[in-house]
Amino acid sequence: MKVYVRFKPSDSTIPHKLLHPSATNATSSNSPPPIPQSLNLSLPTSSPTFTFPTGGILDPSTTQDMVYRQTAEECAKLCTEGVASCIFAYGQTGSGKTYTVTGGSQYDERGLIPRAITDVFKHLSQKEGECKVFISFIEVYQEACYDLLDQDKRLKKLEEWDKIQTKEDSNGELSLEGVRVYECESEESALSLLFLGNMNRITSSTKMNMASSRSHAIFTVSTTRTFGKKVETGKMHVVDLAGSERSGKTNDIVSEFKLKDHFIKSERRKSESVDINLSLHYLQRVIYSLQLSSPHIPYRNSLMTQILKSSLGGNSNTIFIGCLSMESENVQESLSTLKFLIRCGAVQVKYSRNVSTKHTGATLNLEIEGLKKKLAEKDGLLAMEKKKVEKLKVANKDLKNQFDAAEQGFEDKLSQIIGDVAPATDLTIPPQTLSLQLVAYLKRSSATLLETLLTSPSSTPIVLEECRRLLESMATEVKKSETEKEAWKTRAGKINIGYAGSEVGQLEVQGGGEGLEQGLDHGLDHGLDHGLDHGLDHGLNSLNNLNSLNSLNNNSNNNGTTRSTPLPPPPPKSAQP
Ligand SMILES: Nc1ncnc2c1ncn2[C@@H]1O[C@H](COP(=O)(O)OP(=O)(O)OP(=O)(O)O)[C@@H](O)[C@H]1O
């Protein structure tokens, strides 16, 4: 494996004393400019030297463009020639892995992936045959695999993320079921997928890095080129490993707070940290076994080594870029990274072009995989549509219940109104009173409303609103009607008193003669002329007058005439003064 060591520029103003890169052999004219291949460290007790004969040292002044040309440029070219490559970025947290792979905020700081995408499209445009480019982007987090190109990932909670199912074939190769693989026709569409995946990646703030990646991310560019009866399939994985770390040194910055939420985050960070270190440990064991050419390579200890099995020990041009921090306080981590990189450099890799005959072997498998993925996507869409239909059915049922309840309420209210209004007709109230007019009005309204309900089922919400509005107006009318009924009752009582009074008066004035009769008529007529209340008062006054007359005429002859005609009913309210 080719191995490069990249140093992140130090923030420290104190010049770094550990590094002494030494120049090395010149390379061929087509290759990028030569870089040092050895590194001396000045430690308090020793001065170890690390040599990387197939790669080299990229000192802190190395630009992103130089890093690309040294490491990934060739992989991008090979990807368009039917060769599989894999580039790993390995190192302590905060040492510059993501910066190297993806890039910084400025255009000229763009990392290996965007530069490789540009070159892949450039190379393919110069080739004969039908060329296609496919992109996928996944992450391995706590021994589960997730699709970083899932558009909804950021909207969902961690527990709701869809785990990618894995299946091992007879060769021990792991296939990832249902990973989104997008065919990209332009550099821009491939870059937008990279952007989407980076947005979806799990990060946390640590003391070492404000946006520390907590997962291993695997970005894959695949190409196919069909020419004549041949198909060439190339691949390039770029793996941004999660940063190795020592607990305590990289503590979650929020763990200093005692708040419950922060406590949970801190606990999650600890378990993430344990998981990251464990999976990196298993990667080291795989590399160690490959270096020793062991008969058994322990790929199956971790999901990440299983997924990348063919990149680590198969047909692949594999490169490790070790990212190092220059600060003295990180010397232990830097030493550990350098030792691991030395092991990687000792692993022999072989690679060859993947060319097959059209419609056979690899191409058929690729097509089948593509079709399976499309089918899975369609199934997903279908399931979503089914869910929507179910939701609509429930909503529809709810609406129907509301409608039934409103309709029932309306019927009840109507019966109550009619029941409340009907007794008022017993109280000698004239037929033209508002109460009976209201009953007629309500009957008419209910008939219209029911007709609307029956003929316009689709306008249920509008009809419900109409029901509600009508019921409100009915309630107001009922209230008015009740008040009116009470008023009529009171008046009826007064009339009865009036009758009683007048009857008493009549008994008393029996035989009172013409004068008495005139007085009573006068009083009652007067009352009717000036309203019921007024009239009754006058009637009672008249009765008093009659009493006076009676006492005045108590000796006069009585001809036996009595006033037996009942009093006329009161006029409608509206006609009263
Ligand atoms: N060569 C460099 N030049 C300038 N800035 C750099 C360089 N390398 C890293 N940085 C800056 O250092 C910070 C940490 O880098 P980065 O996120 O790439 O680290 P990392 O190794 O991916 O960390 P982690 O493992 O925690 O995700 C970032 O702000 C990045 O921009």
The ligand as an SDF file (V2000), in Angstrom:
LIG
                    3D

 31 33  0  0  0  0  0  0  0  0999 V2000
   -3.9000   21.3840    6.2310 N   0  0  0  0  0  0  0  0  0  0  0  0
   -4.7650   22.1880    6.8260 C   0  0  0  0  0  0  0  0  0  0  0  0
   -4.7430   23.4970    6.5680 N   0  0  0  0  0  0  0  0  0  0  0  0
   -5.6140   24.3390    7.1640 C   0  0  0  0  0  0  0  0  0  0  0  0
   -6.5590   23.9500    8.0340 N   0  0  0  0  0  0  0  0  0  0  0  0
   -6.6370   22.6570    8.3390 C   0  0  0  0  0  0  0  0  0  0  0  0
   -5.7640   21.7050    7.7490 C   0  0  0  0  0  0  0  0  0  0  0  0
   -6.0750   20.4890    8.2460 N   0  0  0  0  0  0  0  0  0  0  0  0
   -7.1040   20.6820    9.0700 C   0  0  0  0  0  0  0  0  0  0  0  0
   -7.4490   21.9730    9.1410 N   0  0  0  0  0  0  0  0  0  0  0  0
   -8.5200   22.5590    9.9680 C   0  0  0  0  0  0  0  0  0  0  0  0
   -8.5040   21.8980   11.2250 O   0  0  0  0  0  0  0  0  0  0  0  0
   -9.7990   21.6240   11.7130 C   0  0  0  0  0  0  0  0  0  0  0  0
   -9.9820   20.1260   11.9680 C   0  0  0  0  0  0  0  0  0  0  0  0
   -9.7800   19.4430   10.7720 O   0  0  0  0  0  0  0  0  0  0  0  0
  -10.6900   18.2090   10.3320 P   0  0  0  0  0  0  0  0  0  0  0  0
  -12.0870   18.4050   10.6970 O   0  0  0  0  0  0  0  0  0  0  0  0
  -10.3570   17.9460    8.9210 O   0  0  0  0  0  0  0  0  0  0  0  0
  -10.0950   17.0990   11.3010 O   0  0  0  0  0  0  0  0  0  0  0  0
  -10.4630   15.5450   11.3380 P   0  0  0  0  0  0  0  0  0  0  0  0
   -9.1780   14.8120   11.4110 O   0  0  0  0  0  0  0  0  0  0  0  0
  -11.3650   15.2060   10.2330 O   0  0  0  0  0  0  0  0  0  0  0  0
  -11.1740   15.4700   12.7340 O   0  0  0  0  0  0  0  0  0  0  0  0
  -12.2450   14.3830   13.2590 P   0  0  0  0  0  0  0  0  0  0  0  0
  -11.5980   13.0580   13.2380 O   0  0  0  0  0  0  0  0  0  0  0  0
  -12.5310   14.8510   14.6410 O   0  0  0  0  0  0  0  0  0  0  0  0
  -13.4080   14.4880   12.3460 O   0  0  0  0  0  0  0  0  0  0  0  0
  -10.7450   22.1370   10.6470 C   0  0  0  0  0  0  0  0  0  0  0  0
  -11.1720   23.4180   11.0390 O   0  0  0  0  0  0  0  0  0  0  0  0
   -9.8980   22.2380    9.4060 C   0  0  0  0  0  0  0  0  0  0  0  0
  -10.3560   23.2440    8.5350 O   0  0  0  0  0  0  0  0  0  0  0  0
  1  2  1  0
  2  3  1  0
  2  7  2  0
  3  4  2  0
  4  5  1  0
  5  6  2  0
  6  7  1  0
  6 10  1  0
  7  8  1  0
  8  9  2  0
  9 10  1  0
 10 11  1  0
 11 12  1  0
 11 30  1  0
 12 13  1  0
 13 14  1  0
 13 28  1  0
 14 15  1  0
 15 16  1  0
 16 17  2  0
 16 18  1  0
 16 19  1  0
 19 20  1  0
 20 21  2  0
 20 22  1  0
 20 23  1  0
 23 24  1  0
 24 25  2  0
 24 26  1  0
 24 27  1  0
 28 29  1  0
 28 30  1  0
 30 31  1  0
M  END
$$$$
